Amino acid sequence: MNRTRLLLWTNNPGPYLDAIKEAGLRVPEDISIIGFDDLANAEYAVPPLTTVHYAREEMGTFALQLLLDRIANKSQAPTRTCVLTELVVRASTAPCLG
């Protein structure tokens, strides 16, 4: 059977995995799922959840410093920053069908 592959982005895959299974579909054979945050339970999902990991502590430190700077200097211009991310590939994704 030829199906369209769907990429579902979530940090709580439980309800989606249940609904996909009830529909008679399989992860990752029919549908790929990817999460964000690389939460501790991602590797224990069935199947283990592919997810995006980012440096939470770095992001929190930057946010706190930005807040303190804004309190000290109320006219500060908006700031943009990037936090490094890493794709943690587990068993919930498969190559895209061509």
Contacts in CASP RR format, 6 or more apart in sequence:
PFRMAT RR
TARGET T0000
AUTHOR 0000-0000-0000
METHOD contacts of the structure
MODEL  1
MNRTRLLLWTNNPGPYLDAIKEAGLRVPEDISIIGFDDLANAEYAVPPLT
TVHYAREEMGTFALQLLLDRIANKSQAPTRTCVLTELVVRASTAPCLG
2 97 0 8 1.000
3 25 0 8 1.000
3 30 0 8 1.000
4 97 0 8 1.000
5 30 0 8 1.000
5 31 0 8 1.000
5 32 0 8 1.000
5 94 0 8 1.000
5 96 0 8 1.000
5 97 0 8 1.000
6 31 0 8 1.000
6 32 0 8 1.000
7 32 0 8 1.000
7 33 0 8 1.000
7 34 0 8 1.000
7 93 0 8 1.000
8 16 0 8 1.000
8 31 0 8 1.000
8 32 0 8 1.000
8 33 0 8 1.000
8 34 0 8 1.000
9 34 0 8 1.000
9 35 0 8 1.000
9 36 0 8 1.000
10 16 0 8 1.000
10 33 0 8 1.000
10 34 0 8 1.000
10 35 0 8 1.000
10 36 0 8 1.000
11 35 0 8 1.000
11 36 0 8 1.000
11 37 0 8 1.000
11 39 0 8 1.000
11 51 0 8 1.000
13 33 0 8 1.000
13 35 0 8 1.000
13 42 0 8 1.000
13 45 0 8 1.000
13 49 0 8 1.000
13 92 0 8 1.000
14 45 0 8 1.000
16 33 0 8 1.000
17 27 0 8 1.000
17 33 0 8 1.000
17 45 0 8 1.000
17 46 0 8 1.000
20 26 0 8 1.000
20 27 0 8 1.000
20 30 0 8 1.000
20 31 0 8 1.000
20 33 0 8 1.000
25 31 0 8 1.000
27 33 0 8 1.000
27 47 0 8 1.000
27 92 0 8 1.000
28 47 0 8 1.000
28 91 0 8 1.000
28 92 0 8 1.000
28 93 0 8 1.000
28 94 0 8 1.000
29 94 0 8 1.000
32 50 0 8 1.000
32 92 0 8 1.000
32 93 0 8 1.000
32 94 0 8 1.000
33 49 0 8 1.000
33 50 0 8 1.000
33 92 0 8 1.000
33 93 0 8 1.000
34 49 0 8 1.000
34 50 0 8 1.000
34 51 0 8 1.000
34 52 0 8 1.000
34 92 0 8 1.000
34 93 0 8 1.000
35 42 0 8 1.000
35 49 0 8 1.000
35 50 0 8 1.000
35 51 0 8 1.000
35 52 0 8 1.000
36 51 0 8 1.000
36 52 0 8 1.000
37 51 0 8 1.000
37 52 0 8 1.000
37 53 0 8 1.000
37 54 0 8 1.000
37 56 0 8 1.000
38 51 0 8 1.000
38 52 0 8 1.000
38 53 0 8 1.000
38 54 0 8 1.000
38 88 0 8 1.000
39 51 0 8 1.000
42 48 0 8 1.000
42 49 0 8 1.000
42 51 0 8 1.000
42 88 0 8 1.000
42 90 0 8 1.000
43 49 0 8 1.000
43 90 0 8 1.000
45 92 0 8 1.000
47 90 0 8 1.000
47 91 0 8 1.000
47 92 0 8 1.000
48 90 0 8 1.000
48 91 0 8 1.000
48 92 0 8 1.000
49 90 0 8 1.000
49 92 0 8 1.000
50 87 0 8 1.000
50 88 0 8 1.000
50 89 0 8 1.000
50 90 0 8 1.000
50 91 0 8 1.000
50 92 0 8 1.000
50 93 0 8 1.000
51 87 0 8 1.000
51 88 0 8 1.000
51 90 0 8 1.000
52 85 0 8 1.000
52 86 0 8 1.000
52 87 0 8 1.000
52 88 0 8 1.000
53 85 0 8 1.000
53 86 0 8 1.000
53 87 0 8 1.000
53 88 0 8 1.000
54 83 0 8 1.000
54 84 0 8 1.000
54 85 0 8 1.000
54 86 0 8 1.000
55 83 0 8 1.000
55 84 0 8 1.000
58 83 0 8 1.000
58 84 0 8 1.000
59 83 0 8 1.000
62 81 0 8 1.000
62 83 0 8 1.000
66 79 0 8 1.000
69 76 0 8 1.000
70 76 0 8 1.000
END
